[in-house]
Amino acid sequence: MKGLVCLLLLLETFVCVVQHQVDGGLNENEISQQLRSEDGRQNPPQTDTLRDEASTDSQQNYHLFFTDIHAALRELTATVTEQKVNIRELTATVTEQKVNIRELTATVTEQKTINRELTDTVTEQKTINRKLTATVTEQKVNIRELTATVTEQKTINRELTATVTEQKTINRELTATVTEQKTINRELTATVTEQKTINRELTATVTEQKTINRELTANIRALETRLTEEMNKKNDEISNLTLSQVELRKENRDREIAFSASLMQSGDGYIGPFTTEITLTYRNVFTNIGNAYNPVTGIFTAPLKGAYMFRVSVFSHGPTVASAYIVKNGEHVVVAHDYRPQHDLNSSNGVVLILEVGDVVYVRLRSGMRIFDNGNNHNTFSGFLLFPLREQELCRM
């Protein structure tokens, strides 16, 4: 039992030595010396009797563990060597950490300065936040008011949306109307352009008519002068004749009324179509007994009451219609009309009319129609007095 106690004390000493070696860095020789000195302290010299007793009790156990202790010692020595290497590495690490600590200390000092500045900033921000809180409270009130306004505006917007939808429908209808009006305007523009052309032609014709009228006025004055002279002479002659002879001569003279004329004096070409009716002027006069027909205006004026015969002929080429009226005092009487999709168009018509003194008869070309004439004189207008009528004869009719 005493040997076991000694063995335990030896193991405890060994552990302390190893620990001290780890902490203080002892080598293997120093460890062996400390183990021997510790063994001396734990086992002082005894008498031979006591030593023999102890040897008898613990010798066997001592020899059993001694081999294992040396093996453990060698393992611990290797571990101690390894720990020294680790300690050196840790020492270098500690040195490096000290440098880092100094740098961190400077950083902390700088951060404290920054923190003080941030603290001042936070204090200032708190003041601003209190003001902002008051502003936010005020804004919430404004938002409630604006929400009410938005709700009202939504109602107004719905009404406006309905109005806009209605306006869009109206706009579509107006757009269709405008498109239709544009088409009408284009047609009217074309008509106006055509009318301007006709107006220029009519203006030229009016200018020509004025010149002719001035010439005719001068000729009429000259004729009146000559007629006056001739009438004076005739009056002298009539005074020598009997009343029956005078009436016979006058009646025969009044019956001498007849005319016939064609459109063109020279050349060839179409007349028409025009957008309105026009009066045709038959300038190529074949016969004009009594001068009742005016080739400048195309109008026949009745010099006395009577029954008159009139005829008109028209000629052209398809597909445009050829059509012309005989007109009395502005009223259509008869028409010469022909239509074919191609080739020549020919038509003629005639009528007997009772005319008063001053009644007029002429030919008008219908709107949209045309006629053609050349040296063959296809288009003619003719008329003559069948017989004069007295008031009593008209009453019997």
C-alpha positions in Angstrom: 0.0 0.0 0.0 2.8 2.4 0.8 4.4 1.6 -2.5 1.2 2.6 -4.4 1.2 5.9 -2.5 4.7 6.6 -3.5 3.9 5.8 -7.1 1.0 8.3 -7.1 3.2 11.0 -5.6 5.8 10.3 -8.3 3.2 10.7 -11.1 1.9 13.9 -9.6 5.5 15.2 -9.5 5.9 14.2 -13.1 2.8 16.1 -14.2 3.9 19.2 -12.4 7.3 19.0 -14.0 5.7 18.6 -17.4 3.4 21.5 -16.8 6.3 23.7 -15.6 8.3 22.7 -18.7 5.4 23.8 -20.9 5.1 27.1 -19.0 8.9 27.7 -18.5 10.5 25.9 -21.3 12.6 23.1 -19.5 14.5 20.6 -21.6 14.6 16.8 -21.1 17.7 16.7 -18.8 16.2 19.3 -16.5 13.0 17.3 -16.4 15.0 14.1 -15.4 17.0 16.0 -12.7 13.8 17.4 -11.2 12.2 13.9 -11.2 15.2 12.5 -9.3 15.3 15.4 -6.8 11.5 15.0 -6.3 12.0 11.3 -5.7 14.7 12.0 -3.1 12.3 14.4 -1.2 9.4 11.9 -1.4 11.6 8.9 -0.3 14.3 10.0 2.4 16.9 7.5 3.5 15.5 4.8 5.7 17.0 2.0 7.6 17.6 -1.2 5.9 14.6 -2.8 7.6 12.2 -0.2 6.4 13.7 -0.2 3.0 13.4 -3.9 2.8 9.8 -3.8 3.9 9.0 -1.2 1.3 10.8 -3.0 -1.3 8.9 -6.1 -0.4 5.5 -4.3 -0.7 6.1 -2.0 -3.8 9.0 -3.4 -5.8 6.8 -5.4 -8.1 4.4 -2.4 -8.7 7.4 0.0 -9.2 8.9 -2.1 -11.9 5.6 -2.5 -13.6 5.0 1.2 -14.1 8.5 2.4 -14.6 8.6 1.3 -18.2 5.3 3.1 -19.0 6.4 6.3 -17.3 9.5 6.6 -19.4 7.4 6.0 -22.6 4.9 8.7 -21.5 7.9 11.0 -20.6 9.2 10.7 -24.2 5.8 11.5 -25.6 5.5 14.5 -23.3 9.0 15.7 -24.3 8.0 15.6 -28.0 4.8 17.4 -27.1 6.8 20.0 -25.2 9.1 20.6 -28.2 6.0 21.0 -30.4 4.5 23.4 -27.9 7.7 25.5 -28.0 7.3 25.9 -31.7 3.7 26.9 -31.2 4.7 29.3 -28.4 7.2 31.0 -30.7 4.5 31.4 -33.3 2.1 32.7 -30.7 4.7 35.2 -29.6 5.0 36.5 -33.1 1.3 36.7 -33.3 1.1 38.6 -30.0 3.7 41.1 -31.3 1.6 41.6 -34.5 -1.5 41.9 -32.4 0.1 44.6 -30.3 0.8 46.6 -33.5 -2.9 46.1 -34.5 -4.0 47.1 -31.0 -2.0 50.4 -31.3 -3.6 51.0 -34.7 -7.0 50.2 -33.3 -6.4 52.5 -30.4 -5.7 55.4 -32.8 -8.8 54.4 -34.8 -10.9 54.3 -31.6 -9.6 57.8 -30.7 -10.6 59.0 -34.2 -13.9 57.3 -33.8 -14.6 59.0 -30.5 -14.0 62.4 -32.2 -16.4 61.3 -35.0 -18.9 60.1 -32.4 -18.8 63.4 -30.6 -19.5 65.1 -33.9 -22.2 62.6 -34.7 -23.7 63.2 -31.2 -23.9 67.0 -32.0 -25.4 66.1 -35.4 -27.9 63.8 -33.8 -28.9 66.5 -31.3 -29.4 68.9 -34.3 -31.3 66.2 -36.2 -33.6 65.7 -33.2 -34.4 69.4 -33.3 -35.1 69.1 -37.0 -37.1 66.0 -36.4 -39.3 67.8 -33.9 -39.9 70.5 -36.5 -40.5 67.9 -39.1 -43.0 66.1 -36.8 -44.9 69.3 -36.5 -44.7 69.8 -40.3 -45.9 66.2 -40.8 -48.8 66.8 -38.5 -49.7 69.8 -40.5 -49.2 67.9 -43.7 -51.6 65.1 -42.5 -54.3 67.8 -42.0 -53.5 69.0 -45.5 -53.6 65.5 -46.8 -57.0 64.9 -45.3 -58.3 68.1 -47.0 -56.6 67.1 -50.2 -58.2 63.6 -50.0 -61.6 65.2 -49.7 -60.7 67.4 -52.7 -59.5 64.4 -54.7 -62.7 62.5 -54.0 -64.7 65.5 -55.2 -62.4 65.8 -58.3 -62.9 62.1 -59.0 -66.6 62.7 -59.1 -66.0 65.7 -61.4 -63.7 63.6 -63.6 -66.3 60.9 -64.0 -68.8 63.6 -65.2 -66.1 65.1 -67.5 -65.3 61.6 -68.8 -69.0 61.1 -69.7 -69.0 64.6 -71.3 -65.8 63.8 -73.2 -67.3 60.5 -74.5 -70.3 62.4 -75.7 -68.1 65.1 -77.3 -66.1 62.3 -79.1 -69.3 61.0 -80.6 -70.2 64.6 -81.7 -66.6 65.0 -83.1 -66.9 61.9 -85.1 -70.2 63.1 -86.6 -68.6 66.5 -87.2 -65.6 64.9 -88.8 -67.8 63.0 -91.2 -69.7 66.2 -92.0 -66.4 68.1 -92.6 -65.2 65.3 -94.9 -68.5 65.6 -96.8 -68.2 69.4 -96.9 -64.6 69.1 -98.2 -65.9 66.9 -101.1 -68.6 69.5 -101.8 -66.0 72.3 -101.6 -63.8 70.5 -104.1 -66.7 70.1 -106.4 -67.7 73.8 -105.9 -64.1 74.8 -106.4 -64.0 73.0 -109.7 -67.4 74.6 -110.6 -66.1 78.1 -109.6 -63.0 77.5 -111.7 -65.2 76.5 -114.6 -67.4 79.5 -114.0 -64.4 81.8 -113.9 -63.4 80.5 -117.3 -67.0 81.1 -118.6 -67.0 84.5 -117.0 -63.8 85.4 -118.7 -65.3 84.2 -122.0 -68.5 86.1 -121.3 -66.6 89.2 -120.3 -64.7 89.0 -123.6 -68.1 88.5 -125.4 -69.6 91.4 -123.5 -66.7 93.6 -124.5 -67.1 92.5 -128.1 -70.9 93.1 -127.8 -70.3 96.6 -126.5 -68.0 97.4 -129.4 -70.6 96.0 -131.8 -73.3 97.9 -130.1 -71.4 101.1 -130.4 -70.9 100.3 -134.1 -74.6 99.4 -134.5 -75.7 102.6 -132.7 -73.6 104.6 -135.1 -75.0 102.6 -138.0 -78.6 103.0 -136.7 -78.1 106.8 -136.4 -76.8 106.9 -139.9 -79.7 104.7 -141.1 -82.2 106.8 -139.2 -80.8 109.8 -141.0 -81.0 108.1 -144.4 -84.4 106.7 -143.6 -85.6 110.1 -142.6 -84.4 111.4 -145.9 -85.9 108.5 -147.8 -89.1 108.8 -145.9 -89.4 112.4 -146.8 -88.9 111.4 -150.4 -91.3 108.5 -150.1 -93.9 110.8 -148.5 -93.7 112.9 -151.6 -94.2 109.8 -153.7 -97.0 108.4 -151.5 -98.9 111.6 -151.7 -99.3 110.9 -155.4 -100.6 107.3 -154.9 -104.0 106.1 -153.8 -104.6 104.8 -150.4 -105.1 101.2 -151.7 -101.8 101.3 -153.4 -100.0 102.4 -150.2 -101.6 99.6 -148.1 -100.7 97.0 -150.8 -97.1 98.1 -150.9 -96.9 98.2 -147.1 -98.4 94.7 -146.7 -96.1 93.2 -149.3 -93.1 94.9 -147.6 -94.1 93.5 -144.2 -94.3 90.0 -145.5 -90.6 89.9 -146.5 -89.2 88.4 -143.3 -86.9 85.3 -143.4 -83.5 84.2 -142.1 -81.2 81.2 -142.0 -77.8 80.9 -140.4 -75.2 78.3 -139.2 -72.9 78.4 -136.3 -69.4 78.9 -137.6 -68.1 81.3 -140.3 -64.9 79.3 -140.6 -63.0 76.4 -139.0 -64.4 73.6 -137.0 -64.7 72.5 -133.3 -67.0 71.7 -130.4 -69.2 74.2 -128.5 -69.7 73.0 -125.0 -70.2 71.3 -122.6 -70.9 74.2 -120.1 -72.3 74.0 -116.6 -75.2 76.3 -117.5 -77.3 76.9 -120.5 -75.9 79.3 -123.1 -77.5 81.1 -126.0 -76.1 80.0 -129.4 -75.0 82.7 -131.8 -75.3 81.6 -135.4 -72.8 83.9 -137.1 -72.7 82.4 -140.6 -75.8 84.1 -142.1 -77.2 82.7 -145.3 -80.3 84.8 -145.5 -81.6 87.7 -143.4 -84.5 89.3 -145.2 -86.0 92.1 -143.1 -82.9 92.1 -140.7 -85.0 90.6 -137.9 -82.2 88.2 -136.9 -79.2 89.5 -135.1 -76.1 87.4 -135.8 -74.2 89.0 -132.9 -76.6 88.0 -130.2 -78.3 85.0 -132.0 -81.7 86.5 -131.3 -84.6 86.9 -133.7 -87.0 89.9 -132.9 -90.5 89.9 -134.4 -91.0 93.2 -136.3 -94.8 92.6 -136.5 -97.6 90.3 -135.3 -97.9 87.1 -137.3 -97.4 83.4 -137.5 -93.7 82.4 -137.8 -92.0 79.1 -138.7 -88.7 78.2 -136.9 -86.4 75.2 -137.3 -83.2 74.1 -135.5 -80.8 71.2 -136.3 -78.0 69.9 -134.1 -75.0 67.7 -134.8 -72.2 66.2 -132.7 -70.3 62.9 -131.8 -71.0 60.4 -129.0 -70.8 59.8 -126.2 -71.7 63.3 -125.0 -75.3 64.2 -125.7 -76.2 66.8 -128.3 -79.3 68.8 -127.3 -80.6 72.4 -127.9 -84.0 74.2 -127.3 -85.9 76.7 -129.3 -86.8 79.4 -126.8 -89.5 82.1 -127.0 -89.2 85.0 -124.5 -87.2 82.9 -122.1 -89.5 79.8 -122.2 -88.4 76.5 -123.8 -90.7 75.5 -126.7 -89.2 72.5 -128.5 -85.9 70.6 -128.3 -83.6 68.9 -130.9 -81.9 66.0 -128.9 -79.8 62.9 -129.8 -77.6 60.5 -127.8 -75.5 57.5 -128.8 -72.5 56.0 -127.0 -70.5 56.5 -130.2 -70.6 57.7 -133.8 -72.5 60.8 -135.2 -75.5 62.5 -133.4 -78.1 64.2 -135.5 -81.4 65.8 -134.6 -83.7 68.6 -135.8 -87.1 70.1 -134.8 -89.4 72.9 -135.8 -92.4 74.9 -134.6 -94.9 77.5 -135.7 -95.2 80.4 -133.2 -97.6 83.3 -132.9 -95.4 86.4 -132.1 -96.3 89.9 -131.0 -94.2 92.8 -132.1 -90.9 92.7 -130.0 -91.2 89.0 -129.1 -87.8 87.2 -129.3 -86.9 83.7 -130.4 -83.4 82.1 -130.0 -81.7 78.7 -129.4 -80.0 77.6 -126.1 -77.5 74.8 -125.7 -78.4 72.7 -122.6 -75.9 72.4 -119.7 -73.5 69.4 -119.9 -74.2 69.0 -123.7 -72.1 69.8 -126.7 -72.4 70.2 -130.5 -69.9 70.1 -133.3 -69.7 72.3 -136.5 -67.4 72.8 -139.4 -67.5 74.0 -143.0 -70.4 71.6 -143.7 -72.7 73.7 -141.5 -74.4 70.9 -139.6 -76.0 73.2 -137.0 -78.5 75.7 -138.3 -81.2 78.0 -137.1 -83.9 79.3 -139.6 -87.2 81.2 -139.4 -89.6 83.1 -141.6 -93.0 84.8 -141.5 -95.9 82.7 -142.7 -98.4 85.5 -142.7 -99.2 88.6 -140.7 -102.1 88.7 -138.3 -104.5 91.6 -137.5 -106.3 92.0 -134.2 -109.6 90.7 -135.6 -107.9 87.5 -136.8 -106.3 86.9 -133.4 -109.7 87.2 -131.7 -111.2 84.6 -134.1 -108.3 82.2 -133.3 
